[in-house]
Amino acid sequence: MKHIIEIKKVTKKYGDFTAVDNLSLKIQKGSFFGLLGPNGAGKTTLIKMLVGLLKPTKGTILIENQKMNRDNTFIKSKIGIVPQHINLDKELSVRENLIFSAKLYKIKGNQLHQKIEKLLAFSDLKSIENRLSKKLSGGMQRKLMITKALVNDPDILFLDEPTVGIDVNHRRKIWDMLKGMKAMGKTIILTTHYIEEAEYLCNQIGLMDQGKIFYCNTSDALKNNLGKFTVEYFNTEKITEYKYFQSIEEAKEYAHSLDTHYILRNTNLEDVFYNFTNRKVQ
């Protein structure tokens, strides 16, 4: 499968602080790539470089085999961006926000009308199209931001913490939108610190901390590499410990040897993330 994004030994420094550290990565066309990490891991800095808002201190970013920079209008026409912070015009309605965004891409006349109607239907915002964006709930504002990012029908969509601070119901509705875009063949790059979000949506996950992606694979492969089964228990200092096993028999044998309460369960992505972020990144 074709690589649509290639990051080659990219570093971003702010003075003596290294936000992204000699990072290399390839992302395949049509994939849903999740960048998972704690706050301060370097996820937002990496996204800003990918969309041309920041220039790498070192290294190269290629999108569709072209070098990314803020003046590359060809690449910018191919991407949609959903930033972490709300970027709506609060005095405009839902429809007016979409119209304004479409006009920035010089979409006019009947094409504009058809585009807006299609987007309102896709995002399930038609019933509130005349409501001012400042009167929308946080979840609805996030849906509108994602919808705005689709006005130019981008091949690649960058989403930086798109569901931060919103309730479970709206988060699930946004997940449905994102799955719909994946079904349309779009390449999606998602940053999040919600582990269940990455596990549910992404077919490829990069675990990022201290400016590095230190493990990258499918969710199942990440879990299987650690161990399919987890024994969770209190040690003598009343601190939770985790032991990972490839077979249920091994896990049961270990659990039965403990003199304390335990839980035997399937390993999840949170276990993988906890295990690796508690190691020193080489």
Buried (B, 14 or more C-beta within 10 A) or exposed (E): EEBBBBBBEBBBBEEEEBBBBEBEBEBBBBBBBBBBBEEEBBBBBBBBBBBBEBEBBEBEBBBBEEEBEEEBEEBBEBBBBBBBEBBBBEEBBBBBBBBBBBEEEEBEEEEBEEBBBEBBEBBBBBEBBEBBBEEBEBBBBBBBBBBBBBBBBBBBBBBBBBBBEBEEEBBEBBBEBBBEBBEEEBBBBBBBBBBEBBBBBBBBBBBBBBBBBBBBBEBEBBBBBBBBBBBBBEEEEEEEEBBBBBEEEBBBEBBEEBEEEBEBEEBBBBBBBEBBBEEEBE
